[in-house]
Amino acid sequence: MYDLTNPQKNILSIERYYSGTSLNTNCGVAQINQIVDFEKLSKAITLLIKNNSIFSLKFEDIDGTTKQWIDKPIQYTPKIHEIKNRS
């Protein structure tokens, strides 16, 4: 069990104040203007998640204090959605 870092404490404080909103949600979009090998892209994303412990962090409130620990790596397989080219 580890204490939260100061930036994590700030995010948690904001999240609690604005609970039920998507204030701390991160998302992204990538536009790739080339032919993509989706099998390789899927493998790369899977390896990124597997090899970075940030994706395995778990949080728990213990005696009024939020603690964190690194759980076992998550098993994630990206979903590929076919998108037709706009012409």
N, C-alpha and C positions, 0 to 999 in steps of 0.2 A: 504494500500500500504506500502510495506517495501523496504528498500534499499537492494541491493545484498550484500552477505557476500564477503569477500576478495577472498576466493576460487572460488565463483561463478563469480566474476569479471574476475579472471584469465581465467576460462573456456570460458567465453564470448569473451574475447580478442583473445584467440587462435581460437575460432570458427569463429570469424569475419575475422581473418587473413587468415585462411585456409578454407574459405567458399566454399561450394559445395563439400567438401570431407567428409569422414566418420571418421575423426580423433577422435572425441569425442563420437563415438558410443560405447556403452557397450553391450556385449552379453555374453551368457554363455551356458554351456552344463552340464548336469548331467547324469551320468551313474548309474543306480540303478540295482544292481544285485539281486533283489528279485522280487516277484510278487507284483505288484502295484495296489492299489485300486484307479483308476483314478478319480472316483467320489469324493472321499475324498481329493485327491490331488487338484482337480479343486476347491473344496470348500475352501481349505486352501489358495490357491493362491488368490481367490476372496476376502476372508477376509483380507489377508495381504494388498492388494491394497486398499480396502475400509477403513481400519483402520489406514492407514499411509498417512498423509497429503502431503508427498513429491510427491505422484502421482497426486495431485490436484493443484500443483503450476502452475500459469499462469504468463507470463512475458509480459511487454509492455514498449515501449520507450515513455517517457513523457518528453518533452522539452530537448531532448538529453541525458536523463538519463534512464537507464533501471530499472524498478521497478517490484516487484513481489507481488502477493497476492495468497491467498488460495481460490480456487473456490470450488464449490460443488463437493463431491466425484464422481469420474468417475464410470461408469457402465461398468464392463469388465467381460467377460466370456471367460476363456481359451479355446482354440481349441485343441481338443485331436486328434492326428493322430496315427492310428494303425501302429505299426512297427513290422514286423515279426522277430522272433528270428533267429539270425545267427547260423547255425550249421556247 
